[in-house]
Amino acid sequence: MRKWALILLLVLVGSAVLYTVAVLNFAYSSGERAGYVLKLSRKGWICKTWEGELQMLAIPGALPEKFHFTVPDDKVAEQINQVLGKQVTLHYDEHVGIPSTCFGDTGYYVTGVEAIR
């Protein structure tokens, strides 16, 4: 009986690990957002992640919208820190179904940044 319980436990843990790896490596969607990076900070008690906020360019007469994002790569975070307050385009991948906030507070992972001006 213990043997079957151990096998079941290993299958469950292995399935959870495979699911997490798949969710983090395959993007649901990719895109770009333009605006001004308002903040970028490293957050978390145990799992430190870069979390940011982009104020998107507003259409005249509309309220500005904020885009919350996560930056998994320290090099990209450094590039974003260099263009804080400037108009930029962020390239991102959206990952759906991430099982923990240990990988970031949002499902939007920024992969690159370009300064517009």
GUKEMI-529538 format. One record per residue (C-alpha): residue number from 1; x, y, z. Coordinates in pm, whole numbers, m for minus. Layout:
+-----+--------+--------+--------+
! num !     c1 !     c2 !     c3 !
+-----+--------+--------+--------+
! NUM !      X !      Y !      Z !
...
+-----+--------+--------+--------+
This chain:
+-----+--------+--------+--------+
! num !     c1 !     c2 !     c3 !
+-----+--------+--------+--------+
!   1 !      0 !      0 !      0 !
!   2 !    284 !    242 !     80 !
!   3 !    441 !    171 !   m255 !
!   4 !    124 !    283 !   m439 !
!   5 !     93 !    592 !   m220 !
!   6 !    454 !    686 !   m297 !
!   7 !    400 !    630 !   m670 !
!   8 !     84 !    843 !   m662 !
!   9 !    268 !   1119 !   m475 !
!  10 !    554 !   1114 !   m727 !
!  11 !    309 !   1128 !  m1019 !
!  12 !    127 !   1426 !   m863 !
!  13 !    449 !   1616 !   m789 !
!  14 !    588 !   1536 !  m1134 !
!  15 !    266 !   1653 !  m1299 !
!  16 !    274 !   1981 !  m1104 !
!  17 !    637 !   2042 !  m1204 !
!  18 !    567 !   1963 !  m1573 !
!  19 !    261 !   2191 !  m1571 !
!  20 !    460 !   2480 !  m1419 !
!  21 !    744 !   2437 !  m1669 !
!  22 !    498 !   2427 !  m1959 !
!  23 !    307 !   2736 !  m1844 !
!  24 !    627 !   2937 !  m1798 !
!  25 !    785 !   2833 !  m2129 !
!  26 !    488 !   2864 !  m2367 !
!  27 !    331 !   3206 !  m2415 !
!  28 !    m45 !   3237 !  m2455 !
!  29 !      1 !   3564 !  m2641 !
!  30 !    269 !   3818 !  m2729 !
!  31 !    244 !   4188 !  m2790 !
!  32 !    363 !   4540 !  m2735 !
!  33 !    239 !   4825 !  m2518 !
!  34 !    348 !   5188 !  m2547 !
!  35 !    352 !   5450 !  m2276 !
!  36 !    554 !   5584 !  m1986 !
!  37 !    706 !   5354 !  m1723 !
!  38 !    594 !   5498 !  m1391 !
!  39 !    761 !   5253 !  m1157 !
!  40 !    972 !   4942 !  m1142 !
!  41 !   1055 !   4774 !   m814 !
!  42 !   1188 !   4445 !   m685 !
!  43 !    923 !   4286 !   m463 !
!  44 !    868 !   3975 !   m257 !
!  45 !    959 !   3820 !     75 !
!  46 !   1118 !   3501 !    m54 !
!  47 !   1075 !   3508 !   m432 !
!  48 !   1201 !   3847 !   m550 !
!  49 !   1055 !   3964 !   m880 !
!  50 !   1064 !   4289 !  m1074 !
!  51 !    715 !   4442 !  m1088 !
!  52 !    631 !   4751 !  m1290 !
!  53 !    362 !   4983 !  m1407 !
!  54 !    326 !   5146 !  m1748 !
!  55 !     90 !   5438 !  m1807 !
!  56 !    m34 !   5370 !  m2157 !
!  57 !    m74 !   5650 !  m2408 !
!  58 !   m426 !   5782 !  m2379 !
!  59 !   m656 !   5856 !  m2666 !
!  60 !   m770 !   6220 !  m2641 !
!  61 !  m1080 !   6237 !  m2422 !
!  62 !  m1019 !   5897 !  m2262 !
!  63 !   m877 !   5818 !  m1920 !
!  64 !   m522 !   5681 !  m1919 !
!  65 !   m489 !   5310 !  m1852 !
!  66 !   m218 !   5141 !  m1646 !
!  67 !    m49 !   4819 !  m1755 !
!  68 !    101 !   4612 !  m1473 !
!  69 !    385 !   4380 !  m1571 !
!  70 !    659 !   4150 !  m1443 !
!  71 !   1020 !   4147 !  m1561 !
!  72 !   1188 !   3806 !  m1518 !
!  73 !   1529 !   3911 !  m1654 !
!  74 !   1758 !   4143 !  m1455 !
!  75 !   1915 !   4279 !  m1776 !
!  76 !   1576 !   4387 !  m1910 !
!  77 !   1492 !   4540 !  m1571 !
!  78 !   1815 !   4741 !  m1589 !
!  79 !   1721 !   4864 !  m1939 !
!  80 !   1378 !   4970 !  m1813 !
!  81 !   1534 !   5152 !  m1517 !
!  82 !   1742 !   5355 !  m1764 !
!  83 !   1430 !   5478 !  m1948 !
!  84 !   1202 !   5547 !  m1649 !
!  85 !    980 !   5844 !  m1724 !
!  86 !   1046 !   5830 !  m2098 !
!  87 !    808 !   5714 !  m2367 !
!  88 !    879 !   5347 !  m2440 !
!  89 !    744 !   5037 !  m2607 !
!  90 !    744 !   4721 !  m2394 !
!  91 !    751 !   4381 !  m2564 !
!  92 !    579 !   4115 !  m2356 !
!  93 !    458 !   3756 !  m2345 !
!  94 !    139 !   3665 !  m2162 !
!  95 !    142 !   3345 !  m1959 !
!  96 !   m192 !   3211 !  m1834 !
!  97 !   m242 !   2975 !  m1540 !
!  98 !     79 !   3038 !  m1348 !
!  99 !     36 !   2842 !  m1025 !
! 100 !    211 !   3081 !   m785 !
! 101 !    295 !   3449 !   m739 !
! 102 !    653 !   3334 !   m679 !
! 103 !    706 !   3375 !  m1056 !
! 104 !    557 !   3727 !  m1062 !
! 105 !    246 !   3916 !   m962 !
! 106 !    114 !   3937 !  m1319 !
! 107 !     95 !   3707 !  m1617 !
! 108 !    259 !   3969 !  m1841 !
! 109 !    634 !   3907 !  m1868 !
! 110 !    829 !   4188 !  m2035 !
! 111 !   1100 !   4055 !  m2266 !
! 112 !   1231 !   4379 !  m2416 !
! 113 !   1207 !   4756 !  m2411 !
! 114 !   1259 !   5027 !  m2676 !
! 115 !   1275 !   5400 !  m2608 !
! 116 !   1048 !   5590 !  m2847 !
! 117 !   1194 !   5936 !  m2785 !
+-----+--------+--------+--------+
